[in-house]
Amino acid sequence: MLEDLLLILFAAAAVAGAVLMLLLRHPMRVALALIATMISLGGIYGLLGVHVIAVFQIMIYVGAVMVFMVYAIMLLDVRDPSFTERYSRLLWPGVAACTVLAGVLVGAAWQGKIPLFKGPGDSFGVQPFSAAFLNDYWLYFELTSVLLVVAVLAAVAVVQLRSTRRG
Amino acid sequence: MDKTQFLLWVSLVLFSIGLVGLIVRRNLLVMLMCMELMLNGVNLSLVTFAQRGGSVEGAVMVFLIFIVAASEIAIAIPIVLLLVRHRLTLDAGAYTDLKG
């Protein structure tokens, strides 16, 4: 009972943070709203019993990605038209198209076209997750390290492009 | 309401709000953050399905999405920095000449 209540609370906090992301003006406040959404999602993952993903959500998303984003926002405090006017010309077409998309998705969910397979619903801890990673998915695990190295090299290449153009 | 269904609704709402934000907001950094919100919505649905089915595959997929999101932001922010150095604005409307 308490678990359901907490789940609803975390879900409401996540959706409220997402709505605030649409409404707030300053990028830093948008980033804080997104961080609130991510922490609430971490709470939902913890309540579902998927503690591995909850820890990764907080550590990787909030701890790495959003800190990097906040750092970039502090670096780029540009007061330009995007600061005074929040929305682009595409406001009403965008809202209309997304309403249609959400309608289609809601219709599909309402008619039960989204498959909800009935499983045992066991939650899994660190051990099965790690075993699956190192036995079945070791190639993908190694490929992620290659991807991260390529991303770092690409970031360095972008920075060098900037410095050569300036000099 | 079923818990799985409820969480799927939440992930649908998060994804839709992220898509609306990506289209309607003007600030490049805010658009990037809305993309992150869409990824979070997808992650929530994957975790919900994985937990419902009692299988690890969904969680493995979510972990790979975390890695992709981290490398995406590591490349996207230097690109945004480069654009801002070039034209001194974060307004996406100022870069319409990047269209093909």
Boltz contact constraints between the chains, C-beta under 6 A:
constraints:
  - contact:
      token1: [A, 11]
      token2: [B, 10]
      max_distance: 6.0
  - contact:
      token1: [A, 15]
      token2: [B, 13]
      max_distance: 6.0
  - contact:
      token1: [A, 18]
      token2: [B, 14]
      max_distance: 6.0
  - contact:
      token1: [A, 18]
      token2: [B, 17]
      max_distance: 6.0
  - contact:
      token1: [A, 18]
      token2: [B, 37]
      max_distance: 6.0
  - contact:
      token1: [A, 21]
      token2: [B, 21]
      max_distance: 6.0
  - contact:
      token1: [A, 22]
      token2: [B, 21]
      max_distance: 6.0
  - contact:
      token1: [A, 27]
      token2: [B, 27]
      max_distance: 6.0
  - contact:
      token1: [A, 27]
      token2: [B, 29]
      max_distance: 6.0
  - contact:
      token1: [A, 27]
      token2: [B, 30]
      max_distance: 6.0
  - contact:
      token1: [A, 30]
      token2: [B, 30]
      max_distance: 6.0
  - contact:
      token1: [A, 30]
      token2: [B, 33]
      max_distance: 6.0
  - contact:
      token1: [A, 34]
      token2: [B, 33]
      max_distance: 6.0
  - contact:
      token1: [A, 41]
      token2: [B, 40]
      max_distance: 6.0
  - contact:
      token1: [A, 45]
      token2: [B, 47]
      max_distance: 6.0
  - contact:
      token1: [A, 48]
      token2: [B, 51]
      max_distance: 6.0
  - contact:
      token1: [A, 50]
      token2: [B, 47]
      max_distance: 6.0
  - contact:
      token1: [A, 50]
      token2: [B, 51]
      max_distance: 6.0
  - contact:
      token1: [A, 53]
      token2: [B, 47]
      max_distance: 6.0
  - contact:
      token1: [A, 53]
      token2: [B, 59]
      max_distance: 6.0
  - contact:
      token1: [A, 53]
      token2: [B, 62]
      max_distance: 6.0
  - contact:
      token1: [A, 56]
      token2: [B, 66]
      max_distance: 6.0
  - contact:
      token1: [A, 60]
      token2: [B, 66]
      max_distance: 6.0
  - contact:
      token1: [A, 60]
      token2: [B, 70]
      max_distance: 6.0
  - contact:
      token1: [A, 65]
      token2: [B, 70]
      max_distance: 6.0
  - contact:
      token1: [A, 65]
      token2: [B, 73]
      max_distance: 6.0
  - contact:
      token1: [A, 68]
      token2: [B, 73]
      max_distance: 6.0
  - contact:
      token1: [A, 72]
      token2: [B, 77]
      max_distance: 6.0
  - contact:
      token1: [A, 73]
      token2: [B, 29]
      max_distance: 6.0
  - contact:
      token1: [A, 76]
      token2: [B, 84]
      max_distance: 6.0
  - contact:
      token1: [A, 78]
      token2: [B, 90]
      max_distance: 6.0
  - contact:
      token1: [A, 80]
      token2: [B, 89]
      max_distance: 6.0
  - contact:
      token1: [A, 80]
      token2: [B, 90]
      max_distance: 6.0
  - contact:
      token1: [A, 80]
      token2: [B, 91]
      max_distance: 6.0
  - contact:
      token1: [A, 81]
      token2: [B, 91]
      max_distance: 6.0
  - contact:
      token1: [A, 82]
      token2: [B, 26]
      max_distance: 6.0
  - contact:
      token1: [A, 82]
      token2: [B, 27]
      max_distance: 6.0
  - contact:
      token1: [A, 82]
      token2: [B, 90]
      max_distance: 6.0
  - contact:
      token1: [A, 82]
      token2: [B, 91]
      max_distance: 6.0
  - contact:
      token1: [A, 87]
      token2: [B, 24]
      max_distance: 6.0
  - contact:
      token1: [A, 88]
      token2: [B, 26]
      max_distance: 6.0
  - contact:
      token1: [A, 90]
      token2: [B, 23]
      max_distance: 6.0
  - contact:
      token1: [A, 90]
      token2: [B, 24]
      max_distance: 6.0
  - contact:
      token1: [A, 91]
      token2: [B, 24]
      max_distance: 6.0
  - contact:
      token1: [A, 94]
      token2: [B, 23]
      max_distance: 6.0
  - contact:
      token1: [A, 94]
      token2: [B, 24]
      max_distance: 6.0
  - contact:
      token1: [A, 98]
      token2: [B, 16]
      max_distance: 6.0
  - contact:
      token1: [A, 98]
      token2: [B, 19]
      max_distance: 6.0
  - contact:
      token1: [A, 98]
      token2: [B, 20]
      max_distance: 6.0
  - contact:
      token1: [A, 102]
      token2: [B, 16]
      max_distance: 6.0
  - contact:
      token1: [A, 105]
      token2: [B, 12]
      max_distance: 6.0
  - contact:
      token1: [A, 116]
      token2: [B, 4]
      max_distance: 6.0
  - contact:
      token1: [A, 117]
      token2: [B, 53]
      max_distance: 6.0
  - contact:
      token1: [A, 119]
      token2: [B, 52]
      max_distance: 6.0
  - contact:
      token1: [A, 119]
      token2: [B, 53]
      max_distance: 6.0
  - contact:
      token1: [A, 119]
      token2: [B, 54]
      max_distance: 6.0
  - contact:
      token1: [A, 120]
      token2: [B, 54]
      max_distance: 6.0
  - contact:
      token1: [A, 121]
      token2: [B, 52]
      max_distance: 6.0
  - contact:
      token1: [A, 121]
      token2: [B, 54]
      max_distance: 6.0
  - contact:
      token1: [A, 122]
      token2: [B, 54]
      max_distance: 6.0
  - contact:
      token1: [A, 124]
      token2: [B, 56]
      max_distance: 6.0
  - contact:
      token1: [A, 128]
      token2: [B, 56]
      max_distance: 6.0
  - contact:
      token1: [A, 129]
      token2: [B, 56]
      max_distance: 6.0
  - contact:
      token1: [A, 129]
      token2: [B, 59]
      max_distance: 6.0
  - contact:
      token1: [A, 132]
      token2: [B, 56]
      max_distance: 6.0
  - contact:
      token1: [A, 137]
      token2: [B, 60]
      max_distance: 6.0
  - contact:
      token1: [A, 144]
      token2: [B, 67]
      max_distance: 6.0
  - contact:
      token1: [A, 147]
      token2: [B, 71]
      max_distance: 6.0
  - contact:
      token1: [A, 148]
      token2: [B, 71]
      max_distance: 6.0
  - contact:
      token1: [A, 151]
      token2: [B, 71]
      max_distance: 6.0
  - contact:
      token1: [A, 151]
      token2: [B, 74]
      max_distance: 6.0
  - contact:
      token1: [A, 151]
      token2: [B, 75]
      max_distance: 6.0
  - contact:
      token1: [A, 154]
      token2: [B, 75]
      max_distance: 6.0
  - contact:
      token1: [A, 155]
      token2: [B, 74]
      max_distance: 6.0
  - contact:
      token1: [A, 155]
      token2: [B, 75]
      max_distance: 6.0
  - contact:
      token1: [A, 155]
      token2: [B, 78]
      max_distance: 6.0
  - contact:
      token1: [A, 158]
      token2: [B, 78]
      max_distance: 6.0
  - contact:
      token1: [A, 158]
      token2: [B, 82]
      max_distance: 6.0
  - contact:
      token1: [A, 159]
      token2: [B, 78]
      max_distance: 6.0
  - contact:
      token1: [A, 162]
      token2: [B, 82]
      max_distance: 6.0
